[in-house]
């Protein structure tokens, strides 16, 4: 019996030693840089910024099943390819949407009806568009930012208006913009700087139409200002303009839309804290407004009150602005970031011009809310 016990002990020791040898041999055989490259290109949902990490961190390894993602200041949302709606994170005001106000440390299935196609998030609030193009909201509602004509916080989705033709939606921390398929533009929420564009400084708890034009195609809600593009490619701005974020070559704020220059070849826009960005139809990227940390990407830290081109590249596809950083995706699906450290995707380094984030070429979307960013790869 004693000899058998000794034999078993020696066998276990030998197996353990071989395991260490194999692990060491594998580490020596496969370069660390190669393993790092594999990890950097994994499909999944990535987070970074104030509470998400210094650089993009893959916290959900299911990128191939993601259709749309969004982040609020302390919670996250995603829609899967089959139309299910999930949420996780802070839930003080019901932003998760599961009928509670309990913090959710892991993904919670909010709705399994399989008819969601798009999600958006704000500061403690959430929004979603269903396949029938109806708009829904839940979470914090102290300034009427949900748009349900009340000031009541909601812990489960409620429909916003009876319209079922929402084609585009954008949200800042406290105000919202929506475009309908008939080309009309609508706004609601906070309005202290005239960011709703209705000619007043009065907050609205339900959607109000911005003017009477019926040729709006795209809108972007900034911290206290707004941008929108018409079907002819002209760009408009309104709200706070203290840093030149309107791009109108002045610092005059307005509560009504004003055209940015006379160009008619703008296709997409992004609005940050006090900075703006837009992509032209030729694929060039332009920025303007506040530039304290190089968020304009023109290799300076000088604010601009009219659009300046970011480099000379003409292959930009998507752009997103956060609090003090800008992230953009090129047509080859590479992600580039610049501006304030932590937010720009590069860790502790601040950049005043575009620098590629990692080495991957499989980014599909990037979103932000203030100091937080989320994106997915597949």
Secondary structure, 3 states (H helix, E strand, C coil): CHHHHHHHHHHHHHHHHHHHHHHHHHHHHCCHHHHHHHHHCCCEEEEEECCCEEEEEEEECCHHHEEEEEECCCEEEEEECCCCEEEEECCCCCCCCCCCCCCEEEEEEEECCCCEEEEEEECCEEEEEECCCCEEEEECCCCCCCCECCCCCEEEEEECCCCCCEEEEEECCCEEEEEECCCCEEEEECCCCCCCCCCCCCCEEEEEECCCCCCEEEEEECCCEEEEEECCCCEEEEECCCCCCCCCCCCCCEEEEEECCCCCCEEEEEECCCEEEEEECCCCEEEEECCCCCCCCCCCCCCEEEEEECCCCCCEEEEEECCCEEEEEECCCCEEEEECCCCCCCCCCCEEEEEECCCCCCEEEEEEECCEEEEEEC
